[in-house]
C-alpha cells in the first residue's frame, strides 16, 4: 500500500510511504537569507519534524541526498550534520553540486527512512 502525506501546492507530497519505507521529497530552508550553517540547521530540523510526524526519527534514516549550490560549503554542512546524526546511526549519504537551487538557497535535501 502507498500512503501519501502532506500535499504541497498541488505539486507533490512531502512524504510517500510504501511498505514501511518513507520517501521524503526536497526540503529547502524556510529562510534563504541564512548562511550555510543556518540553512543546514533549518533543513535538518525540518527533516526531524517530518520524521516525527510520520512515526519515525533520525535513527531510522537510511539514505540522504544533499544538493548544494556550492560544494565548498560541504565542511560547514558536515559540522551541523554531526549535531543531528550520531556515529551509531549514520545513513548512507551523497552530496551533489548543482548550478542553481533558487535565489539564496544553498541546499536541498531528500531522504529515505524506515518507519519505527
C-alpha positions in Angstrom: 0.0 0.0 0.0 1.2 3.5 -0.8 0.4 6.4 1.6 0.9 10.0 0.5 1.1 12.7 3.2 1.4 16.5 3.4 0.5 17.7 -0.1 2.3 20.8 -1.2 0.7 23.3 -3.6 -0.8 20.5 -5.7 2.6 19.5 -7.0 3.9 16.8 -4.7 3.6 15.1 -1.3 6.3 15.8 1.2 6.3 12.1 2.3 5.3 9.0 0.4 5.3 5.7 2.3 5.5 2.2 0.8 5.9 -1.0 2.8 7.2 0.9 5.9 9.7 3.0 4.0 9.3 6.8 4.0 10.4 8.7 0.9 10.9 12.4 1.8 10.9 14.9 -1.0 13.1 18.0 -1.4 13.4 20.0 1.8 14.7 23.6 1.4 15.4 26.2 4.0 12.5 28.3 5.1 14.8 31.4 5.1 17.1 31.6 2.1 18.8 34.6 3.7 20.5 32.4 6.3 24.2 31.4 5.9 25.0 27.7 5.3 25.1 26.9 9.0 21.6 28.3 9.4 20.2 26.7 6.3 21.7 23.3 7.2 20.2 23.5 10.6 16.8 24.5 9.2 16.6 21.6 6.7 17.8 19.0 9.2 15.3 20.3 11.8 12.5 20.1 9.1 13.6 16.5 8.4 13.4 15.6 12.1 9.9 17.2 12.3 8.7 15.4 9.2 10.0 12.1 10.5 8.5 12.6 14.0 5.1 13.3 12.4 5.4 10.1 10.3 6.2 7.8 13.2 9.9 7.7 12.6 13.1 9.5 13.8 16.6 10.4 12.7 17.9 7.0 13.8 15.8 5.3 11.1 17.1 7.4 8.2 18.6 5.0 5.6 19.8 7.4 2.9 20.2 11.2 2.4 21.0 13.2 -0.8 22.1 16.8 -0.3 22.1 19.1 -3.3 24.4 22.1 -2.7 24.8 25.3 -4.7 28.4 25.4 -3.5 30.3 22.2 -2.7 32.8 24.4 -0.9 30.2 24.7 1.9 30.3 20.9 2.5 32.6 21.2 5.5 30.2 23.7 7.1 27.2 21.4 6.4 29.1 18.5 7.9 29.5 20.3 11.2 25.8 20.8 11.5 25.1 17.2 10.3 27.1 15.9 13.3 24.6 17.6 15.7 21.8 15.6 14.2 23.3 12.2 13.4 25.4 10.1 15.8 28.1 7.7 14.8 25.9 4.7 15.5 23.0 5.9 13.3 24.7 7.4 10.2 22.7 6.9 7.0 24.2 6.4 3.5 24.7 9.9 2.1 25.7 11.7 -1.1 26.3 15.4 -1.6 25.9 16.7 -5.2 26.9 20.1 -6.5 24.2 21.8 -8.6 24.1 25.0 -10.6 21.1 26.7 -9.0 18.5 25.9 -6.3 16.7 29.3 -6.4 17.6 32.7 -5.1 19.7 32.4 -1.9 19.0 28.7 -1.4 22.3 26.9 -0.6 21.0 23.4 -0.2 18.1 21.0 -0.8 17.8 17.6 0.9 15.9 14.4 0.2 15.8 11.3 2.4 14.6 7.7 2.7 13.8 6.4 6.2 12.2 3.3 7.8 9.1 3.7 9.9 9.8 2.8 13.5 
